[in-house]
Amino acid sequence: MSMSSKIYRDKYLYFYTMPKTATTALEDQLCFSLYRANLEVGRAYQPLFDTLGVTYPQFLVLNTLWEKDGRTVGEIAERLTLESSNITPLIKRLEAAGLLSRQRNPLDDRQVLVTLSAAGRALQQRCSLTEILRSATDMQLAELKALNSAVQQLLQAFDRTREKNAA
């Protein structure tokens, strides 16, 4: 703790104050750049999702099933790094739209298997996300792949650190 830092008590809690530092411009903060990029990607994809009649979270559920059909709700949640309770409403809406079906796992009653319908499988052919991004950004495929690779490295670093700290 530096000399200009202070600890003070407010009733039951202790607070630590850091010395004032210069504010970093938003464009120089990775969190803001990722946030803005996420918004822009979402805007680029939105017309496709509107045409397909799905939301982005629903699309992600479908995408996990395009990777491997017949997953459990828990497997879908794990793949998307979400809680199962967040996935269930998405799955119910996709089922109501006729894009997938749910059934109890015959080997384990506690699990629900999720399977694409023919309509759900057919949607995959209509999803040209790379072309949408290329059109929205004028970036080449190699540039988009390199950018995704850099973000994946960042996510892997977070995962490694989280695992190390949990041990």
N, C-alpha and C positions, 0 to 999 in steps of 0.2 A: 504494500500500500504506500503510495507516495505521500509526501508531506502535505500536499494540498487536498488530499482526499479526507473525507470526514465520515465518522460513524455517529449517528444520533438515534435516540430512542423516542418513539412516539407511542405512548401508552404501553402496548404490549409488543410492538414490533421494533426491530432494529433496522435501520436503513443505512445504506452505504452510498455516498455520493462520489461520483468521479469528477475529476477536475474538468472544467469546460475545455473542449477541443474545437477546432475548426470544423464546420459542417462540410461533409463531402457532398459534392453535386450529385443529384440523382443519377445522371448518366454514368457516373463513375462507380455506382453501387451495383454489384452483380444482382442482388435481389430485385432491384427495380428493373434492370434490363430483362431478367427472366420473366418478371410479372408482365411487362409491356409486350414482350414477344409472345407470351401465352395469350394475351388479349388479341393480338394481331392474327395469330394462327386461328383462334376461335372465330374471328370475324371472317377470315378467308374461307373457313370450312362451313360456316353457318348456312349459306345458300344450298349446299349439298344436303346438310342435315334436314333443312326445311323440305327439300324435295323428297327425301327418304321418309320423312315423318318421324324422325327420332331426335333426341337431344344428344349432346356430346357424351354425357355419362352413359346413356343407353348405347350409343355407338361403341364405347369402350367395352361394354359387356358383350356386345355382338362380336367385337374384334377378338376377345379372348376365346370365344366359341369358334371363330373362324380358324384360330390357331390350333385348337383342339376341342372338338365337339364332345358333348357328354361329360362336362365338368360338374362337380358339385358346387353348390353355392359358396362353400368355404374356399374351394380352389379358385373360383372367380374372384372372390374378395381378396385372397392372398396375392393373386396375379396383379390386381389393381392397387394393392397396398391400402385397402379399405377394410372396414368392419363388415361382417356379414349382414348386420342390421341395416347398413346403408345400401347393400346390393339388392336385398329382397324387394323393395318397392320398384326398383328399376326392372327387375325380372318380371314382376307381376304386370307392369305396364306393357312390356314387350310381349308377354304371353297374350294379353288382351288384344294386342295388335296383330296376333297371329304369326309372330316372327320366331317364337320358340315355345317349348313346352316344358313343364316341370313334372317330375314324378319321384316318389320315394325310391331310394336305392333298395333293390331287393336283397342286397347283402348286408345293409345296415339301415334300419328304419329311421335313424336319427339324421340321415343325410338326404338331401334333395338333389337329384340329378337334373341338369338343365341341358336340353338338346335343341338344336336349331330345327325349325320347320323348313320346308322347301322354299317358302318365301324368305325366310331369314338367310338361307344359303344364297339365294339369288341376289340379295342386296350387296353381297361382297363384290360382284361383278360391276356394280355401279359406283364403287368407291375408288376414285383415282386421286388420293390425297396428295401424292407427290406432284402430280401435274397441277393441282390447285395451288400448292405452295410455289412451284416454279413460276406459274403465271402471276401470282400475287407479289413475288419478290424479284423476278427476273434473275434468280440465282440458278446456277447450273446444278445438275444432280450431284456431282462430286462435292460441291460446296455444301449442299444440304446434308449430305452424308457425313462430311467432316464436322459440321456443326452439331449434328446429333451425336456423333462419337464423343465430342468434347463434353456435352451435357451428360452422356452416359458415364464418362469418367468421373465427373463431379458426383453423380449419384452413387457410384461404386465407392468413392472415397467416403461419403456420408455413411454408407452401409458398413464399411470396414471399421470406421471410428465408433459407430454405434455398437457393433459386435465386440470390439475391443473393450469399450467402457462397460459393457454388460457383464463381461467375464470377471 
